[in-house]
């Protein structure tokens, strides 16, 4: 990959670093072309374009608390990536802001793909008392847990409120519309390309970290 990036006919590089750690990045410092990092912020050597996950999830906790939810459980994907770590940081910040305790089990990693999330969710629901609300870390967690809730006849939003992060298609919804945090992917990539163009031209000396805002899309899954 480094050899390909350094070829004479390459003008610049977009590094999609969603699943990278700082250690993963170290070998890529050998890339000598203009480069912009997308979906991470581990470097000060390049422009970084990422999602404002912290504010997005903190706002979800604000909304749920304002609607009377006091016991909120954050269901996470068992993969360890930058966006998920940031979302969990936002959840913890939201609890602190609203005077809610971070208890054992407040953040629960439920699985990594829809199938095992579905299976694990049914086991979780059978063993644990329902909180006031679940926050789903990504669309895979949303789909797996929504299926499990339907399998067990748990009513939404009468029995529990739900909020997901990242939208899911309408045809994959249940008999309610999930309230979700919309993460824009297209325009974030356009901003990364804008920075790369400026890097290629050599017009910006200062490096910037840019975060895209997220929008709450209200369904009817929160009472």
N, C-alpha and C positions, 0 to 999 in steps of 0.2 A: 504493500500500500504506500509506503514511503517512497519507493522508487517510482511508482506511478504518479504520485503527487508532484514529484520533482522533475518530471519530464519537461522538455523545453516548450512543448505546445500547451502546457497547463498554465492558465492565467491565475487561478486561485482555488482555494479549497474551502468547502463547508464541512466542518467536523461535527457530525451528529453524535453527541456524547452522552445521550440519555442514560446509558448503562455503564458509563466509564467511571473509574475512580482516578484520583490524581496519579496513582502508580501506573495505571493503564496509559495515561497521557505521556509519561516521560519519554518513551521511545519516539513518539510523534513530534517531539521538539526538533527532530532531524528534518522535518519538512521545512523547506526554505522558501516556499511560496506564500503569498498573502493568504491568511486563513482567518475564518470566523468560527467560533464555537457556538453550537446551538444545543439548547436543552441541558446546559450545565454552566457552572461558573467557577471552575477550579483554577483558572489561570488569570494572571494579570498581563500576560503577554499579547493577548488577542481580545477583540471585542467578543462579548458573550451575550447571547439572546436567550432568555429563559422565561418561564411562566411564573407569575407571582402566586405561587402555591400557598405561601404562608397567609397572605391576606385573604385569599379565596376561602380557605377552610376556617379561618378565624371568623369571617363573616357568616359562614354557615352556622357556627356555634352561637353567634349573636342572634341570628334569626330563630334558631330552635329555642334558645333560652327565652327570647321575647314571647314565644308562643307557649311557654309554660313547661318546656322540657327541662328536667333537672338531672336525670340519669341518661347520659348520652354515651353510646359505645361506638368507637371508631373501628370498623372492620377493614384490616389492611391486607394487601397482597403480600405473600411471603417472599417475593423478590425484593432485593435490596437495591434500589436505584435512587438517583438524585431526587426525582420528582416526588417519590413516595416519602423519602426522608423529610423533604420540605413540607409536605402536606401534614405529616405527623407533628412537625414543629408548630404548624399553624393551629392544629387541634389543641395541643398543650397550651399554646398562647391564648386560645379562645376560652379554655376552661379557667385559666388564671384570671383573665379579664372579667369573667362573669362570676367569679367566686365559687366555682365548682371544683371538687376534688379530683385529682388524677389518681385513680385507684388501680389496684391490680385487676387487669382485665378491661380497663378503659380503652386500651388499644389492643386489639386481638387480631393476630395474623391468621387468616382463614384458609389460605391456599394460593395457588399461582395460576391455574387455568380453570375455565368455567366448570368443567366436569368435576374436578376434585373439590372446588369451592362449593358446588351444589351438594356433594356428599357430606363434606365437612360441616356445611351450614345446617343440614338436618340434624346431625349429631349435636352440634352446638345448641340448637333450639330446644332439643329434647332435654338437655342437661342444665340449661341456664334459664333463669327468669328473664322475661322480656324487659329491656330498659324502656325509657320513654321514646328513644329515637336511636336509629342506626345512621351512621355516615359511612358510605361505601367509597373506598379509596380510588377505584377505577371501574371501568365498565365491566370488566370480568367479575369483580366482586359483586357489582350490582346485579348482573344477570344470574349468577349462581345463587345468591341469597334470595332474590325475588322468586326464583323457581322453588326454592326450599320453603319459603313462607307460604306460597300457594299450595304446595304439596300437603302442608300441615294445617291448612284451613285458617291461617292467621289473617285477619282482616286489616286492610290498609285504607285509610289511616286510623280506623277505630281502635285497633289494638296496639299499633305502633306507628310512629312517623319515620319516613325514610327520605334521605337525601343522597344522591349519587354525584360523583365527580366524573366529568366527561359524559357527553350525551350518548344515548343508545337509540337505535332506529325505532320508529313508531311500531313497526310490525313485531318487534321483540318485547314490547311492553306487555304488562298484564292487563287486568280490567281497570287499571288506574294509570295515570300519567306520573311518572317519577319526576319529582323536583330535582333538578340537576344543576351542577356548576358547568357552564359551557366553557371549554378551553378552545380558543381559536388556534388552529394549526396553520392555515394558509397564510394569513397576514404575518404571523411570526416568522415564517420562512422568507416572506418578502422583505421584512426588515433585515434579516440576516444577509440577504442578497444585496440590499442597499449598502450595508456596511462593507461587504466584500468589494463592491464596486469602488467605494471610496478608498479601501485599502490598496486595491490594484492601482488606482490613480495616485496613491500616496498623498492624499489631501487631508487626512486626519492623523495627527501625531498622537493625541490622547486616546487611550483605550477606554471604552465604555461598557458597562453592564446594563442591559436593558431588559425590563420585565413587562410582559404583557398582562393586562388586567383580565379578570374572568367575570363572566356575567351569570347571574342566577336566573335560571329558566324555571318558572313556577308551574308545577303540575298540580295534582291534588293528593299527594302522598304525605302531606304534613297537616296534622289536625290543627 
